[in-house]
Amino acid sequence: MSNFIFSLNATIPIFLVMVLGWILMRLGLFNQNFNAVADRYVFKVALPILLFVDIATADIYDIFTWKFVIFCIIVTTIMFMGTWGLANLWMKDKSMVGAFSQAAVRGSGAILGIAFVENIYGGAGCAPLMIIAAIPLYNIYSVIILSFGSKDRKSGKGLLKTTLKNIITNPIIIGILLGMPFAFLRISIPEIPLKALSSVANTATPLALLMVGAEFEGKKAVKKIKPTAVATFVKLVLLPVLILPVAYVLGFRNSEMVSILILAGSPTTVSCYIMAKNMGNDEVLTSSIVVCATLLSSVSLTGWVFVLRCLGAI
């Protein structure tokens, strides 16, 4: 019961903030101009700073193992490339492939991972190491997939040039890369700038969630219920079914296993919506998947925690 209550505490407040955004939009307190500015602010400022602070302040040397890092890298690559390849074969409407592929794979590793591990073990454990190993790839692969799925997609050398430019100039990737030297070299950020950065970072998640709710269009989302349901199933059920047994056989336990659970089965992160919209992909489908996966993850994560505890893995 305690695990179920924790999962509800981790996911239901997120869902309620989305609902608040939807209500504020209908009341006229938000409008399209405000939403556009807020989307750009989250994508270019708040989210990059959030990831910079998370990584720069992580103490990774006590938990660093190449086996875990390599596993996270391989799993992340297979999840993204496999889902993208299958989506290209399965989906008739190619305009949805980029948004579907990203949202079906990219979970709330940075936001939910540390909180989830700390709740079970009283410390961050291997969650920061998972973030450093997987989250940069999350963003690189997302940029590649969304560049190919963009409404303004170019072809040939133009597409390659655009994709490379999007990777190099992606604010989220830049934030991650800037944070890594601080983590690996154990460079402490002075208290005053750290507090200032943290204040900005703290605006990322709530504002992004409000925007998801504000721009959620129920009628359009219902028309895309099939890809939404499939993506949610892939994110919360299929990927954990495929990945967790492999992790168990390889001997990962405790905080390593919980971090891998977050990597594979956490709900679709709100940054999917921000990136999809800013890169000309299907934001309606993305927001629908974010809402659905967030709502159902309290049940799915509780189930996976129960299974792993029964197996003695956590």
N, C-alpha and C positions, 0 to 999 in steps of 0.2 A: 504493500500500500504506500509506503514512503517513496518508493521509486515512481509510482504513478503520480503522486502528489507533486513530486519534484518536476516531472515532465510537464504536468499541467502548469505549474508555476513558471516554467521556462518558455512555454509556447502560447498559452492563452493570453497573457498580457500583450504579446506581440500582435496577436490577432485582433485584440481589442483596440490597439492603437491604429491599425488599418481601418477598422470600423469607424473610429473617430474621424480619420481623414475623409472617409466617404461622407459622413454626416456634415462635416464642415464645408465640404464642396457643395453639397445640396443646399446648405443654409446660405451660401453666397459669401462665406468668410474666406474661402479660397477661390481663385479663378485661374484660367489657363495661363495668363501672364506670370502670376506668382509661381505656379507649378513649374513652368519652364525654367525660371530663374533658380528655383529650389533644386530642380534636377541637376542643373549645371553645377551648383554649389556643392552638392553632395558628391557628384562624380569627380570634380576637379579639385576640391579642397578637403571636405570633411572625411570622406572614406580613405583617401591616401594618407592623411594625417593619423587616422585611427589605426591603420595597419602599421604605419611607421612607429607609433608609440608602442603598440603591442609587441612588435618584433624587437625594437631597440631596447626595451626594458626586460626582455626575457633572459633568464639565466639558463643557457642551454648546455653548458659543458658537463654538468653533473649527470645529464641524462642522454648525452650524445652517443648514438650507436649507428654505425654504417648500415647494419642489417635493417634497422627500422627505417632509416632515411631512404635507402634504395627501394624497400618495399613500398613506401608511400609514393615515391616517384613513379615506379612501374604501374602501380594500381591506378594512380591518377591518369597516366597516359592511356592505359587500356580503357578506362571508363569513358574518357572524352572521345577518343578516336573510334572506339567500338560503337558507342551510341550514335555518334555523328554518321558513321558509315551505314549503320542500320536505318537511321532516320532518312537518309538519302534514298535508300532502296524502298522503304515502306511508305513514305509520305508523298502523296500525289501533288499536294500544294507545296511547291518548293520554297515559297515565301515564308513558310513556317519552320523550315528545317533548322535554321540557325538558332532561333528562339527556343524551339523544342529541345535541341541537343544540349544547349547550355543549361537550361532550367532543369532538365532531367538528371543532370550530373552534379552541378555545382551547389554544394551545401553550405551551411552556416559554420564552417570550420573555425574561422577566426573569432566569431561572436559567441557561438555556443560551446565550442570545444573546451576552452579553459574552464568555463563555468561548470560544465558537466563533470569534468574530471575532478575539479576542486570539491564539488558536492559529495562525490563518492569517496575520495581519498584524502581530502583536507589540504591538497596541494595541486599545483598545475600539472605535475608529472611530465608525461611526454607530449602534452598538448602543444606547447610552444615549438617543439621540434617538428611535430606534424605540420604546424603552420608554416614554418620555414621551408620544409621539404615540399609541401603540396600547394600552398596558396599562390606562390609565384606562378606555378604551372597552371593553376586554375585560371589565372588572368591571361596568361600567354595563349593558352588553348582557346579561351573564350574569345579573345580578340581575333584569332585566326578563323574560328567558326563563324563569328558574327560578321567578319569582313566578307567572307564568301556568301553569307546570307543577306547582306545589306541590300536594301531597295536600290541603292545607287552603285551597285557593284560594277567594277570594271572587269576587263578580261585580260588574259595573257600577262605581259610584263607590268601592265598598269595595275592589275590586281595584286601581284607580288609586291610591287613598290608600295601600294597603299597598305597592304597587310603589315609589312615591315615597319612602315611609318607609324601605324596604329599601335604596334607593340612597343616601339621605342618611345613614343610620346604618350603612351597610356598613363594617366596620373596615378592609377592604383599600382601599376607595376613599378613606377618610379618611387612611390612611397615605400614599397616593400624593399626595393634594392637599397634605398637610402638607410633603412633601418638595420639591414644585415651587418654592416661594419660595426655598428654600436654593439650588437649582440655578440659577434664573434671576437671583437677586440676588447669587450667589456668596458666600453666607454660610457661613463655615467653622464647623463644629461643634467645640468644644473636645475635646481628645484624650481626657480622662477619660470624659465622657458618650458620646463616639463609641465608645470601646472597650466600654463597658457595653452600649450599644445593639447593637453588632456581635455581642457574645456571645449576646444573646437572639436576634438575627436568625439566627445560625448554628444555632439549634435547630429552625428552622422546617422546612427541607427533610427532614432525616433523620427527625424525629418524624412528619411527615406521611406519608412513605414507609412507615415502620413501621406506621402505622395502616391504610394501604391494604392492606398485606400481611396484617395481623392480622384485618381484617374481610372479606378476600376469601373468598367462598364458592363453591368450584369447581362444586358441583352446580347452584346457582342461576345461575351465570355461563354454564354450558354451555347452559342453556335459552335464553339470550339471545345465542347465538353469532352469529346472523344480523345483528342491529343492531350488535353489537360489530365484526364484520368490515366492515360497510358504513362505520361511523364511522371505523375505522382506515384504510380505503382513502381516504375523503374527506380525512382529516387528512394522510396521508403522501404521497398520490399525486395525487388530483384537484385539490386547491387549488393545489399548486405548478404543475401542468400548465396551469391557467388563469391564474395570476398571474405566474409568472416570465417568460413570453414578452412580456407587456405591459410589465413592468419593463425588460426588455432593449431593447425598441423605444423606450421613453422615455429610454433612455440611462443608466440606473443601472448603476454598475460597482463593482467591488472591495468595500469594506466596506459600501457601500449595498446591493449585490446580496446579499451574505451575510446582512445584517440582514433583507432581504426574504424570503430563503429561510427564516430562522428564524421570521419572522412567519407564513409560509404553511405550512411543512412540518415544524416541530419537533414532537416527540411531545406528546401530551396532558399538560398540566401536572397535578401532583398536587393543586393547589388546586381543581381541578374537583371532585374527590371531596369535599374539605372543604366547599365551598360547597353542593354538591348535598345532602349529608347534613344540613347545618345549615338548609337551606331546604326540607326536606320533599320532595325529589325522589328518583329511583331511584339510590341509591348503589351497588347491586350492579352495575347496568349501567355506571355511571361507573367503578368500580374495574376492571371487566373491560376497558374501553377503555383505561384508563391503563396497565395491565399489558401488553396486546397492542401498543399503539402504542409504548411504551417499548422493548419487546423487538425490534420490527421496524425501529425508526428508525435503528439503526446501519447497516442495509443501505440504507434509502431515502436517508438524508442523504449517505452516501458516494456513491451513484449520482448525486444532484443536484449535489454538488460536482464530480464528474468531468465531468458534462455542461456545467456552467458554465465549467469550466476549458478544456474543448475549444472552447467558443465564445469564449474570451478575455474573459469577463465578470468573472472573479475572478483 
